[in-house]
């Protein structure tokens, strides 16, 4: 079967698919798209929902990295995707939680950090607080475990660690990292796997959390003050001359 992976060369998720393909022994072609592909008029027609990477198996397309790595691991009957139904469902649930809870929040912040989109100050700090909450949930999930599945390494570990490389390099400061002891040990373990460095960046922990450049707030135009009309001078009664006092006001 002809299998082809299509996406952006620098995309962390495309690199994760290449890593999993190598680990499970699947031979695939890779087609790199130009960086400006998303601005092309027919992009959404070629790639419905704007999702990359995509995976072609003959004339059938699979959309999204998490689905691609599932397919590859299942097809090759790899231990990275357990044959046991309960364990396989656990792997699926970990991937879903990572996508919906962790990555969704992290990717509200990262494009702004890298200057790819603007975010206002309030939205940034709200997203940052949400990210810390979900990371603490991940910490609870990993407590007492070597990998997400316990002692067994799975595609969920590679997928999760890959997506958290940049958050650890940019938005997780040393102080917060101290409260993520289990997560830190897990990501160090997964990223130390021999094949990792051939496809994905080594995780480097940030010395301080980065912040984006916030858009300047526009000042409301200041209306010129209206000139007050001069009021007629009133002479107090006690200071009026006898002659003025006899005159009607």
C-alpha positions in Angstrom: 0.0 0.0 0.0 1.2 3.5 -0.9 1.2 5.7 2.2 2.0 9.4 2.1 2.2 12.0 4.9 1.5 15.6 3.8 2.1 18.7 5.8 4.4 21.5 6.9 8.0 20.5 7.4 8.5 22.4 10.7 5.2 21.2 12.2 5.7 19.4 15.4 2.8 17.0 14.7 4.1 16.1 11.3 7.4 15.2 12.9 5.6 13.1 15.5 3.9 11.1 12.7 7.3 10.5 11.1 8.7 9.4 14.4 5.9 6.9 15.0 6.2 5.6 11.5 9.8 4.9 12.1 9.2 3.3 15.5 6.5 0.9 14.1 8.4 0.1 11.0 6.0 1.7 8.5 7.5 2.9 5.1 5.9 6.1 4.1 6.4 9.0 1.6 6.5 12.5 2.9 5.4 15.6 1.0 6.2 19.0 2.5 3.9 21.9 1.7 5.1 25.5 1.3 4.8 27.6 4.5 2.3 29.9 2.7 0.0 27.1 1.7 -2.7 28.2 4.2 -3.1 31.6 2.3 -3.8 29.9 -1.0 -7.3 30.2 -2.3 -7.9 26.5 -2.8 -6.4 25.5 0.6 -9.7 24.6 2.3 -10.9 22.8 -0.8 -7.7 20.6 -0.9 -7.5 20.2 2.9 -11.1 20.3 4.4 -11.3 21.9 7.9 -7.8 23.4 7.3 -6.3 20.5 9.1 -2.7 19.4 8.6 -1.0 17.0 8.5 -3.0 14.6 6.4 -2.2 11.0 5.5 -3.0 9.3 2.2 -3.4 5.5 2.0 -4.0 4.9 -1.7 -7.1 7.1 -2.4 -8.2 7.4 1.2 -7.3 10.3 3.4 -6.8 10.4 7.2 -7.0 13.9 8.8 -5.1 14.9 11.9 -1.9 13.7 13.6 -3.6 11.8 16.4 -5.6 9.7 13.9 -2.5 9.1 11.7 -0.4 7.8 14.6 -3.2 5.5 15.7 -3.6 4.1 12.2 0.2 3.5 11.8 0.5 1.8 15.2 -2.6 -0.4 14.6 -1.6 -1.3 11.1 1.8 -2.5 12.2 0.4 -4.2 15.3 2.9 -2.2 17.4 3.1 -2.5 21.2 2.9 1.3 21.2 -0.9 0.8 20.6 -1.9 -2.2 22.8 -4.0 -5.0 21.4 -5.9 -5.2 24.7 -9.2 -3.3 24.2 -9.2 -1.7 27.6 -5.6 -0.5 27.3 -6.2 0.7 23.7 -9.2 2.7 24.9 -7.1 4.2 27.7 -4.6 5.3 25.0 -7.4 6.9 23.0 -8.8 8.7 26.0 -5.3 10.1 26.9 -4.9 11.4 23.4 -8.4 13.0 23.5 -7.8 14.6 26.9 -4.4 16.0 25.7 -5.9 17.4 22.6 -9.1 18.9 24.1 -7.8 20.0 27.5 -4.1 20.7 27.3 -3.2 21.5 23.7 -6.3 23.6 23.0 -5.3 26.0 25.8 -1.6 25.9 25.1 -2.2 26.8 21.5 -4.1 29.9 22.4 -0.9 31.2 23.9 1.9 29.9 21.8 1.1 31.7 18.5 1.1 35.0 20.4 4.4 34.2 22.0 5.9 33.5 18.6 4.4 36.7 17.2 2.1 34.9 14.8 -1.1 36.5 16.1 -2.1 39.2 18.6 -3.7 38.6 21.9 -4.9 41.2 24.4 -3.5 41.2 27.9 -6.7 40.0 29.6 -7.1 37.1 27.2 -3.5 36.1 27.6 -3.6 35.9 31.4 -6.9 34.1 31.3 -5.5 31.5 29.0 -2.3 31.2 31.1 -4.3 30.5 34.2 -6.4 27.9 32.3 -3.2 26.3 31.1 -1.8 26.0 34.6 -5.0 24.3 35.7 -4.9 21.7 33.0 -1.2 21.1 33.6 -1.9 20.4 37.2 -4.6 17.9 36.1 -1.9 16.2 34.0 0.4 16.1 37.0 -2.3 14.3 39.0 -2.8 11.8 36.1 1.0 11.0 36.0 1.6 10.7 39.7 3.2 7.4 40.6 3.4 6.4 36.9 6.3 6.1 34.5 4.2 6.6 31.4 0.5 7.5 30.8 -0.3 3.9 30.7 1.7 3.0 33.7 4.9 1.1 32.8 4.1 0.8 29.1 5.2 3.4 26.6 2.5 4.2 24.0 1.8 6.6 21.2 0.0 8.8 23.7 3.3 9.5 25.4 5.0 10.5 22.2 2.1 12.6 21.1 1.8 14.4 24.5 5.5 15.0 25.0 5.9 16.4 21.5 3.1 18.9 21.9 4.5 20.1 25.3 8.1 20.7 24.1 7.4 24.3 23.2 5.3 25.1 26.2 8.1 23.9 28.5 10.6 26.1 26.5 8.4 29.2 26.6 5.5 29.5 29.1 6.4 27.2 31.9 8.8 28.9 34.3 11.0 27.2 36.8 8.7 28.0 39.7 5.7 26.4 38.0 7.8 23.5 36.7 8.6 22.6 40.4 4.9 21.8 40.9 4.9 19.6 37.8 7.4 17.1 39.1 5.7 14.0 37.6 5.2 15.7 34.3 8.8 16.9 34.1 10.1 13.4 34.8 7.8 11.9 32.2 8.7 14.3 29.5 12.4 13.8 30.2 12.0 10.1 30.0 10.0 10.1 26.7 12.3 12.6 25.0 15.3 10.6 25.9 14.2 7.7 23.7 16.9 7.0 21.1 14.8 7.8 18.0 13.4 11.0 19.5 16.4 13.3 18.6 16.3 12.2 14.9 12.8 13.7 14.5 11.9 16.1 17.3 13.6 18.9 19.3 15.2 18.1 22.6 13.2 19.8 25.4 14.9 22.8 27.0 13.3 24.1 30.1 12.7 27.9 30.2 14.5 30.1 32.6 11.6 32.4 32.7 8.1 32.5 31.1 7.8 34.5 28.0 5.1 37.0 27.3 3.8 38.3 24.0 3.9 42.0 22.9 0.4 43.2 23.7 -1.3 45.5 21.3 -1.3 49.1 22.3 -4.5 50.3 23.9 -6.0 53.2 21.9 -6.7 56.2 24.1 -10.2 57.6 23.9 -10.2 61.0 22.2 -10.4 63.9 24.7 -13.1 66.4 24.0 -12.1 70.0 24.3 -13.5 71.7 27.4 -16.3 74.1 26.7 -15.6 77.7 27.6 -17.9 78.8 30.4 -19.7 82.0 29.8 -18.7 84.8 32.2 -21.3 85.2 34.9 -22.4 88.8 35.7 -20.6 90.1 38.8 -22.9 90.2 41.8 -21.9 92.7 44.5 -22.7 91.4 47.9 -25.3 93.3 49.8 -23.0 94.3 52.6 -20.5 95.7 50.3 -23.0 97.8 48.3 -22.9 101.6 48.6 -25.9 103.3 50.2 -26.8 104.6 46.7 -26.7 101.0 45.2 -28.7 99.6 48.0 -31.6 101.9 47.2 -31.7 100.9 43.6 -33.7 97.9 42.5 -31.6 94.9 41.3 
